[in-house]
Amino acid sequence: MANAASGMAVNDECKLKFLELKSKRNYRFITYKIEDQQVMLDKIGGPDETYEDFTNSLPADECRYAVFDLDFTTDENCQKSKIFFIAWSPDTSKVRMKMVYASSKDRFKRELDGIQVELQATDPSEMSFDIIKSRAL
C-alpha cells in the first residue's frame, strides 16, 4: 500500500482514529508522525482538550501531520465544526524530514476523507487560534 512516489505507507490505525474523530467526535485532535517509512499515530487529544493543548503537543523541532476538530460560532450565531489538516514543519526540523513530510502529505491527506481546511505552518505564529478561526469562517 506504499506510495511509489514517497514510499510511504499509512497505518490503518491512523484512518480508524480519524473516522472516530469525524463521526463520533470523541477526540479533539490527532497528531501523526512518520516512522520507518510509515505514517503512525503520535498523540490523541480527548474531547475536552483545547487548541492550546493541541499546539503545545507539537514538537518544536520535528515535523508532524495533525487534524484538529474546531468548534466555533459564526457571525450569525450558529454552532459549527470544521476539521483542519495541519502540516507542521518547523524551521528547526531536519531538511530531510521536511522533504519526506512534504512529499507524503497529499497522499496521506487523501486517506483522511472529510478534511475541510488545510493549513501549513513552520512557526507557531502561522497557526495561531485567530488564524485558525478566520480560516474556518
N, C-alpha and C positions, 0 to 999 in steps of 0.2 A: 504494500500500500504506500510505499515511499514515493515521493515526487521525484521524477527523473531530474528536474532542474536543480532542486536543492537537496535531494537525497533524504528528505525529512519525512518521517512517519509521524502520525498523530495517535497518541494513546487513546483507546476507546473511552477511558475514564474521563478524559477532557470533554468529550462530546456529551456523555451522560450527565456530568455535573452541570454543564451549560444548559442542557434541556431542563434540568430541575430548577435552575435559576430562572429560566424563561417561563416555564409553565407553573411551577409550584411556588416560586418566589421565596424559597427557603434559604437563599443566600443573598447577600448584598453585593459581593464581588468575588471574583476568582482570578488568581494570578497563575500564569503558566510560565515554565522555563524550558529551554532546550537542553537536553542532556542525552549523551550517547546517540546522537542523530535522531532524536525523537522528542516531540513536544509532550511534556509531562505536567501534571498538576503541581503547583507550587504551594499556594496558600488559598484558603477559603474563608471568607468573612461571613459571619452569621447575619441574619436579617436586622439585628439591632445595631450593627456597626455603621459608622458614619463615613462620609467621604474622606475626612481627615484620617480615620483609622486605615482606610484603603491606601491613601498616599504615603502614610508612614510605613506601610508594609512593603513598599517597593524599595529594593536595594539601591543605595546611592551610586554604585559603580558597576552594576550588572544590568543587562537588558532583560526585559520581561514583556510578555503579552498579558493583557488583562481585560476582563469585562467587568463593567460596573452598572448596576441597575439603579438608575436615578429616579427618585420620586420627586415631583415638583408641582407647583401650582402655576397655571398660566395666568396671563393678564385678565382673562375672563373668569378667573377663579375656578377653573376646572382642575381636578386632580389628574395628573398624567404620570406616565412612567416611560422612560426610554432606556434601551440597553446600549451602552457605549463600548466600543472596542478601542483599547488604548495600546499603542505600540510604544513602550517605554525604552528609550535608547539613550541613556545619559552620556554626555560628552566624555566622562571619565572612564567609560567602559572600553574594553579592548576593541580595536578596529576589526579584528577577525569576527568577534561576536556580533558587532553591529552589522557586518555584512551577512552573516548567517541569518540573523533575525530579519533583516530587510528582505533577503531573497526568499524566505519561507513564509512571510507574513500573509500574502494574498491567498496562498494555498490553505493555510491554517484558518484564515478568516472565512473562507468558503465552507469549511467544515461546520462552522457555527451559524446555523440558519436562524436569523432573527436579529442580527446586529442592525441598529438603526442609525448610529452615528459613529464615525471613525475619527480618532484623534491620534496624532503622533507627537511625542514630547521628548525633548532631550534635556529638559531642565524643569524642575517643579513649577516654575512660573508659567510654563506653557500649558499646564493643566490645572490651573487654579480653579477653585469652585466657581468663580464668576465666569470664567471661560466656558467651563462645562455647562453651566446653566444657560448661558447665551446661545450655545450650540444646540441645546435641547429645545429652545422655544421656536 
